[in-house]
Amino acid sequence: MEKTLVKNDIFYCYSPNVQKYLVANGFSVIDCGVHKVTKRVFLCFEKSKKLDQYLLIWKNRRKLVS
């Protein structure tokens, strides 16, 4: 049976750099779209503990570079 995702289960990613990082690390894009107001492209990923860990790694890595 297929799992039904609700808005709280989805991470909307607007950063092209983070999008590439997540895809390169094996995360699947479950949807994509364009923001109605800003017209920015976003990719959607299913939220998980693993995704949270990778986003934390990204955030900490960015702090080291800045």
N, CA, C and O atoms as CSV, one atom per row, in Angstrom:
chain,resi,resn,atom,element,x,y,z
A,1,MET,N,N,0.840,-1.173,0.000
A,1,MET,CA,C,0.000,0.000,0.000
A,1,MET,C,C,0.890,1.243,0.000
A,1,MET,O,O,1.865,1.310,0.748
A,2,GLU,N,N,0.562,2.201,-0.818
A,2,GLU,CA,C,1.336,3.432,-0.957
A,2,GLU,C,C,1.045,4.394,0.186
A,2,GLU,O,O,-0.106,4.584,0.581
A,3,LYS,N,N,2.115,5.002,0.714
A,3,LYS,CA,C,1.980,5.952,1.814
A,3,LYS,C,C,1.510,7.302,1.272
A,3,LYS,O,O,2.040,7.798,0.277
A,4,THR,N,N,0.522,7.885,1.927
A,4,THR,CA,C,0.042,9.205,1.551
A,4,THR,C,C,0.812,10.249,2.355
A,4,THR,O,O,0.819,10.221,3.585
A,5,LEU,N,N,1.456,11.166,1.644
A,5,LEU,CA,C,2.225,12.213,2.311
A,5,LEU,C,C,1.369,13.452,2.497
A,5,LEU,O,O,0.573,13.817,1.631
A,6,VAL,N,N,1.547,14.083,3.632
A,6,VAL,CA,C,0.894,15.362,3.877
A,6,VAL,C,C,1.974,16.436,3.887
A,6,VAL,O,O,3.164,16.121,3.896
A,7,LYS,N,N,1.567,17.693,3.886
A,7,LYS,CA,C,2.503,18.813,3.771
A,7,LYS,C,C,3.632,18.734,4.804
A,7,LYS,O,O,4.775,19.058,4.485
A,8,ASN,N,N,3.333,18.312,6.026
A,8,ASN,CA,C,4.348,18.235,7.083
A,8,ASN,C,C,5.377,17.134,6.838
A,8,ASN,O,O,6.422,17.115,7.488
A,9,ASP,N,N,5.100,16.222,5.915
A,9,ASP,CA,C,6.022,15.129,5.604
A,9,ASP,C,C,7.000,15.499,4.492
A,9,ASP,O,O,7.854,14.691,4.125
A,10,ILE,N,N,6.884,16.706,3.955
A,10,ILE,CA,C,7.631,17.092,2.762
A,10,ILE,C,C,8.575,18.249,3.072
A,10,ILE,O,O,8.189,19.227,3.713
A,11,PHE,N,N,9.821,18.123,2.605
A,11,PHE,CA,C,10.801,19.200,2.692
A,11,PHE,C,C,10.843,19.880,1.329
A,11,PHE,O,O,11.192,19.259,0.325
A,12,TYR,N,N,10.485,21.154,1.304
A,12,TYR,CA,C,10.503,21.947,0.076
A,12,TYR,C,C,11.856,22.642,-0.006
A,12,TYR,O,O,12.178,23.478,0.839
A,13,CYS,N,N,12.640,22.307,-1.007
A,13,CYS,CA,C,14.004,22.816,-1.126
A,13,CYS,C,C,14.106,23.787,-2.305
A,13,CYS,O,O,13.879,23.412,-3.456
A,14,TYR,N,N,14.448,25.032,-1.998
A,14,TYR,CA,C,14.569,26.070,-3.020
A,14,TYR,C,C,16.012,26.329,-3.429
A,14,TYR,O,O,16.249,26.999,-4.434
A,15,SER,N,N,16.971,25.822,-2.685
A,15,SER,CA,C,18.382,26.072,-2.963
A,15,SER,C,C,18.918,25.064,-3.983
A,15,SER,O,O,18.908,23.861,-3.722
A,16,PRO,N,N,19.383,25.540,-5.139
A,16,PRO,CA,C,19.952,24.608,-6.130
A,16,PRO,C,C,21.149,23.831,-5.579
A,16,PRO,O,O,21.341,22.664,-5.919
A,17,ASN,N,N,21.948,24.473,-4.734
A,17,ASN,CA,C,23.107,23.780,-4.165
A,17,ASN,C,C,22.683,22.663,-3.221
A,17,ASN,O,O,23.255,21.574,-3.257
A,18,VAL,N,N,21.694,22.917,-2.384
A,18,VAL,CA,C,21.198,21.879,-1.469
A,18,VAL,C,C,20.497,20.776,-2.265
A,18,VAL,O,O,20.621,19.597,-1.931
A,19,GLN,N,N,19.771,21.147,-3.299
A,19,GLN,CA,C,19.115,20.150,-4.154
A,19,GLN,C,C,20.147,19.180,-4.728
A,19,GLN,O,O,19.966,17.964,-4.663
A,20,LYS,N,N,21.228,19.722,-5.288
A,20,LYS,CA,C,22.284,18.876,-5.869
A,20,LYS,C,C,22.923,17.992,-4.807
A,20,LYS,O,O,23.184,16.813,-5.049
A,21,TYR,N,N,23.172,18.559,-3.631
A,21,TYR,CA,C,23.776,17.818,-2.513
A,21,TYR,C,C,22.890,16.642,-2.103
A,21,TYR,O,O,23.384,15.531,-1.911
A,22,LEU,N,N,21.595,16.880,-1.969
A,22,LEU,CA,C,20.691,15.817,-1.545
A,22,LEU,C,C,20.585,14.722,-2.603
A,22,LEU,O,O,20.630,13.537,-2.273
A,23,VAL,N,N,20.446,15.102,-3.853
A,23,VAL,CA,C,20.342,14.113,-4.932
A,23,VAL,C,C,21.643,13.310,-5.032
A,23,VAL,O,O,21.609,12.093,-5.217
A,24,ALA,N,N,22.790,13.991,-4.911
A,24,ALA,CA,C,24.091,13.308,-4.981
A,24,ALA,C,C,24.265,12.324,-3.833
A,24,ALA,O,O,25.036,11.370,-3.940
A,25,ASN,N,N,23.550,12.553,-2.735
A,25,ASN,CA,C,23.639,11.662,-1.583
A,25,ASN,C,C,22.502,10.651,-1.529
A,25,ASN,O,O,22.251,10.046,-0.486
A,26,GLY,N,N,21.821,10.470,-2.643
A,26,GLY,CA,C,20.869,9.375,-2.772
A,26,GLY,C,C,19.426,9.674,-2.422
A,26,GLY,O,O,18.602,8.760,-2.403
A,27,PHE,N,N,19.098,10.921,-2.147
A,27,PHE,CA,C,17.705,11.252,-1.833
A,27,PHE,C,C,16.906,11.399,-3.124
A,27,PHE,O,O,17.384,11.964,-4.108
A,28,SER,N,N,15.697,10.886,-3.100
A,28,SER,CA,C,14.833,10.929,-4.283
A,28,SER,C,C,13.938,12.162,-4.257
A,28,SER,O,O,13.363,12.521,-3.229
A,29,VAL,N,N,13.843,12.788,-5.404
A,29,VAL,CA,C,12.921,13.913,-5.571
A,29,VAL,C,C,11.532,13.321,-5.744
A,29,VAL,O,O,11.313,12.494,-6.629
A,30,ILE,N,N,10.584,13.744,-4.895
A,30,ILE,CA,C,9.230,13.186,-4.999
A,30,ILE,C,C,8.299,14.103,-5.783
A,30,ILE,O,O,7.228,13.678,-6.218
A,31,ASP,N,N,8.702,15.361,-5.966
A,31,ASP,CA,C,7.902,16.298,-6.743
A,31,ASP,C,C,8.738,17.550,-6.976
A,31,ASP,O,O,9.794,17.725,-6.368
A,32,CYS,N,N,8.264,18.404,-7.846
A,32,CYS,CA,C,8.912,19.688,-8.077
A,32,CYS,C,C,7.835,20.679,-8.491
A,32,CYS,O,O,6.718,20.301,-8.844
A,33,GLY,N,N,8.193,21.943,-8.441
A,33,GLY,CA,C,7.222,22.958,-8.822
A,33,GLY,C,C,7.853,24.332,-8.870
A,33,GLY,O,O,9.063,24.492,-8.708
A,34,VAL,N,N,7.005,25.315,-9.096
A,34,VAL,CA,C,7.431,26.707,-9.145
A,34,VAL,C,C,6.554,27.479,-8.164
A,34,VAL,O,O,5.328,27.380,-8.208
A,35,HIS,N,N,7.186,28.247,-7.282
A,35,HIS,CA,C,6.456,29.048,-6.300
A,35,HIS,C,C,5.576,30.055,-7.034
A,35,HIS,O,O,6.030,30.728,-7.959
A,36,LYS,N,N,4.331,30.152,-6.623
A,36,LYS,CA,C,3.360,31.015,-7.316
A,36,LYS,C,C,3.756,32.482,-7.309
A,36,LYS,O,O,3.523,33.181,-8.295
A,37,VAL,N,N,4.344,32.964,-6.230
A,37,VAL,CA,C,4.674,34.386,-6.105
A,37,VAL,C,C,6.094,34.689,-6.580
A,37,VAL,O,O,6.304,35.581,-7.401
A,38,THR,N,N,7.071,33.936,-6.053
A,38,THR,CA,C,8.478,34.237,-6.346
A,38,THR,C,C,8.957,33.655,-7.667
A,38,THR,O,O,9.972,34.090,-8.212
A,39,LYS,N,N,8.228,32.675,-8.180
A,39,LYS,CA,C,8.583,31.974,-9.422
A,39,LYS,C,C,9.873,31.159,-9.293
A,39,LYS,O,O,10.474,30.784,-10.299
A,40,ARG,N,N,10.297,30.886,-8.053
A,40,ARG,CA,C,11.487,30.063,-7.829
A,40,ARG,C,C,11.121,28.586,-7.913
A,40,ARG,O,O,10.074,28.158,-7.427
A,41,VAL,N,N,12.006,27.823,-8.538
A,41,VAL,CA,C,11.821,26.383,-8.673
A,41,VAL,C,C,12.171,25.714,-7.342
A,41,VAL,O,O,13.148,26.078,-6.688
A,42,PHE,N,N,11.358,24.735,-6.956
A,42,PHE,CA,C,11.655,23.972,-5.747
A,42,PHE,C,C,11.538,22.482,-6.040
A,42,PHE,O,O,10.791,22.057,-6.922
A,43,LEU,N,N,12.296,21.704,-5.278
A,43,LEU,CA,C,12.194,20.253,-5.324
A,43,LEU,C,C,11.670,19.784,-3.981
A,43,LEU,O,O,11.959,20.396,-2.952
A,44,CYS,N,N,10.911,18.715,-3.979
A,44,CYS,CA,C,10.348,18.162,-2.745
A,44,CYS,C,C,11.010,16.831,-2.423
A,44,CYS,O,O,11.208,15.978,-3.289
A,45,PHE,N,N,11.346,16.687,-1.144
A,45,PHE,CA,C,11.933,15.455,-0.628
A,45,PHE,C,C,11.103,15.003,0.565
A,45,PHE,O,O,10.570,15.829,1.306
A,46,GLU,N,N,10.994,13.688,0.749
A,46,GLU,CA,C,10.276,13.172,1.912
A,46,GLU,C,C,11.125,13.393,3.156
A,46,GLU,O,O,12.305,13.042,3.174
A,47,LYS,N,N,10.528,13.976,4.199
A,47,LYS,CA,C,11.247,14.199,5.451
A,47,LYS,C,C,11.551,12.868,6.126
A,47,LYS,O,O,10.750,11.934,6.095
A,48,SER,N,N,12.724,12.810,6.731
A,48,SER,CA,C,13.136,11.625,7.482
A,48,SER,C,C,14.268,12.028,8.419
A,48,SER,O,O,14.821,13.122,8.309
A,49,LYS,N,N,14.603,11.138,9.332
A,49,LYS,CA,C,15.729,11.400,10.230
A,49,LYS,C,C,17.021,11.500,9.431
A,49,LYS,O,O,17.885,12.322,9.734
A,50,LYS,N,N,17.147,10.660,8.412
A,50,LYS,CA,C,18.338,10.690,7.561
A,50,LYS,C,C,18.450,12.036,6.840
A,50,LYS,O,O,19.536,12.610,6.761
A,51,LEU,N,N,17.342,12.532,6.320
A,51,LEU,CA,C,17.348,13.838,5.647
A,51,LEU,C,C,17.749,14.926,6.643
A,51,LEU,O,O,18.554,15.798,6.317
A,52,ASP,N,N,17.197,14.880,7.841
A,52,ASP,CA,C,17.563,15.857,8.873
A,52,ASP,C,C,19.062,15.828,9.151
A,52,ASP,O,O,19.685,16.878,9.314
A,53,GLN,N,N,19.642,14.631,9.206
A,53,GLN,CA,C,21.077,14.499,9.458
A,53,GLN,C,C,21.895,15.139,8.329
A,53,GLN,O,O,22.870,15.845,8.587
A,54,TYR,N,N,21.498,14.891,7.096
A,54,TYR,CA,C,22.227,15.451,5.951
A,54,TYR,C,C,22.073,16.967,5.881
A,54,TYR,O,O,23.013,17.666,5.502
A,55,LEU,N,N,20.911,17.476,6.238
A,55,LEU,CA,C,20.728,18.929,6.261
A,55,LEU,C,C,21.564,19.563,7.363
A,55,LEU,O,O,22.077,20.667,7.186
A,56,LEU,N,N,21.708,18.889,8.491
A,56,LEU,CA,C,22.553,19.389,9.568
A,56,LEU,C,C,24.021,19.394,9.136
A,56,LEU,O,O,24.751,20.344,9.418
A,57,ILE,N,N,24.445,18.343,8.458
A,57,ILE,CA,C,25.813,18.297,7.921
A,57,ILE,C,C,26.028,19.465,6.960
A,57,ILE,O,O,27.056,20.138,7.024
A,58,TRP,N,N,25.067,19.708,6.074
A,58,TRP,CA,C,25.160,20.821,5.123
A,58,TRP,C,C,25.279,22.152,5.874
A,58,TRP,O,O,26.125,22.987,5.551
A,59,LYS,N,N,24.440,22.328,6.854
A,59,LYS,CA,C,24.434,23.582,7.626
A,59,LYS,C,C,25.779,23.786,8.336
A,59,LYS,O,O,26.337,24.883,8.302
A,60,ASN,N,N,26.291,22.752,8.968
A,60,ASN,CA,C,27.568,22.845,9.683
A,60,ASN,C,C,28.733,23.059,8.734
A,60,ASN,O,O,29.672,23.786,9.060
A,61,ARG,N,N,28.687,22.443,7.580
A,61,ARG,CA,C,29.742,22.611,6.577
A,61,ARG,C,C,29.766,24.058,6.079
A,61,ARG,O,O,30.834,24.632,5.865
A,62,ARG,N,N,28.575,24.641,5.898
A,62,ARG,CA,C,28.474,26.031,5.448
A,62,ARG,C,C,29.073,26.982,6.481
A,62,ARG,O,O,29.690,27.983,6.116
A,63,LYS,N,N,28.894,26.674,7.775
A,63,LYS,CA,C,29.457,27.508,8.832
A,63,LYS,C,C,30.978,27.496,8.785
A,63,LYS,O,O,31.614,28.517,9.043
A,64,LEU,N,N,31.568,26.343,8.457
A,64,LEU,CA,C,33.019,26.230,8.402
A,64,LEU,C,C,33.611,27.045,7.253
A,64,LEU,O,O,34.708,27.591,7.369
A,65,VAL,N,N,32.877,27.122,6.148
A,65,VAL,CA,C,33.347,27.831,4.960
A,65,VAL,C,C,33.194,29.336,5.129
A,65,VAL,O,O,34.025,30.097,4.634
A,66,SER,N,N,32.165,29.772,5.808
A,66,SER,CA,C,31.877,31.206,5.950
A,66,SER,C,C,32.864,31.919,6.828
A,66,SER,O,O,32.746,33.127,7.036
